Amino acid sequence: MLTIETTDLEAQDHVLRYQLPVAIKKHNVGLVVIDSVAANFRAEFESNRERDGGASLAKRGKELMQLGAMLRRLAREEGVAVVVANQVGDRFTKPPSSTPSRTTSANTEQSERGPASAGTPHAIQATPGGNDQLAKSSAGSRLLVSPDPLALDHQQRWFTGWGDIADAPAYGLKTPSLGHVWTNQLSCRIALLKEPVFTSRPLVVSVNGEDRLNEDVHVSKWQRWLKVVFAAWAPPSEGRGVPFELSGSGIRHLPS
């Protein structure tokens, strides 16, 4: 395995444009992994966003399109597979309230007024006016997305890989970095999910009549899933996807 470190966007562009094609031919490379493509873009543009505003986003979008075109050309000319790992950020939704505030957008107000009904995961065609239950918080209050089929928070469940399972926990709502500009250049997106499995001890114990968290409870192992979000040659995965585990010999599929 050959590893090349890039510390900033300028170094990343130089390596991908000049050094990587030479390394592919020299070492007979068949797989190129970039981890993470969002890191240098965030470091370069996040600090300038407040100062430059839309100009910074426009410049970032232009450079992302150039990077995507270069990677597609590299994959086609050199006959290699290019896998790009991406950072994710948390996505927040507002719990419904009986009295919408004046500052709430029309889409949010409509989401708060409408009754929630369980949506069908992975439905490509959105039903106008239909409300989908996205997740439940620990307190039992439902977190809703906008019922407007043209709203981003309604559509992004089907191209981010997170948020399309009705009973998913609130902390499972994630959004890949770089947004639509990067998403529209991908031929396939795969989401890797994992959840902790705790020891079989009660989470809460009673001490002198008071409920306290059990300090003996800890993570015994992790459950992992691989999920096809979208691809031209495969349908989206159902539910959480295909379970797998990491071992010393590599990745192993687990029975569902």
Secondary structure, DSSP 4 states (H G I P E B T S, - for coil): -------SHHHHHHIIIIIHHHHHHHHT--EEEEETHHHHHHHHHHHHHHHHTHHHHHHHHHHHHHHHHHHHHHHHHHT-EEEEE--EEE---PPP-SS--TTS-HHHHHHHHSPPBPPPTT-SS--TT--BEEEE-TTSPEEE--S-TTSHHHHTHHHHSSS-STTEEGGG-EEETTHHHHHTT-SEEEEEEEEEEE-SS-SEEEETTEEEE-TT--EEEEEEEEEEEEESSSPPPSTT-EEEEEETTEEEE---
